[in-house]
Amino acid sequence: DVKVTQSSRYLVKRTGEKVFLECVQDMDHENMFWYRQDPGLGLRLIYFSYDVKMKEKGDIPEGYSVSREKKERFSLILESASTNQTSMYLCASRTLTEAFFGQGTRLTVV
Amino acid sequence: AQSVTQPDIHITVSEGASLELRCNYSYGATPYLFWYVQSPGQGLQLLLKYFSGDTLVQGIKGFEAEFKRSQSSFKLRKPSVHWSDAAEYFCAVDFPGSNDYKLSFGAGTTVTVRA
């Protein structure tokens, strides 16, 4: 089975901290994504990557950056966490026909 | 602009009754269409997908979906729901031609199953 693993299920961080969310996939997929999930808004795309060291902004990139140094790993970085970044974060990797999601990281910024 | 709409925020259905969830999209051509389910505390699981061909597609857990091009809709159905079907359901759309494999999601429909 394809596996997408997010390093943490729950995180609590303080305002202004630099936060790293890690995601690893084991199926050699080129395309990886970070989404943010909020009630009533569905999933919104933050950033995606279609190859190592390649990245593209999604719909809501402000306040975030990403890193993809290896094909299997895609990291989301909150440079200076703010309370409005409290949310559920979902990582996904994709083939043409299917996207595979991690379990999600629920981040609370206090 | 391309968009995905799930008109129903919340649906309550009795166990054993049928379920129908709506999804509409705005796009000039036929996109790739997906339905995902998210149980509490879990990630998203693919129920079914439509790319082309037969407009009635079968998925896992007894779900099926019907694509109607004339209505730009992709309805998810289940003839008889079980208590375990209580979850949030997301319609997702991939707009071909962009070559970026992005998925656009609807806002989701929460399904409550009453005994």
Interface residues (C-beta under 8 A of the other chain):
Chain A: V4 N31 F33 Y35 G40 L41 G42 L43 R44 L45 F48 Y50 E56 G58 L90 A92 R94 L96 T97 E98 A99 F101 G102 Q103 G104
Chain B: Q6 I9 F34 Y36 Q42 G43 L44 Q45 L46 K49 F51 F90 A92 D100 Y101 K102 L103 S104 F105 G106 A107 G108
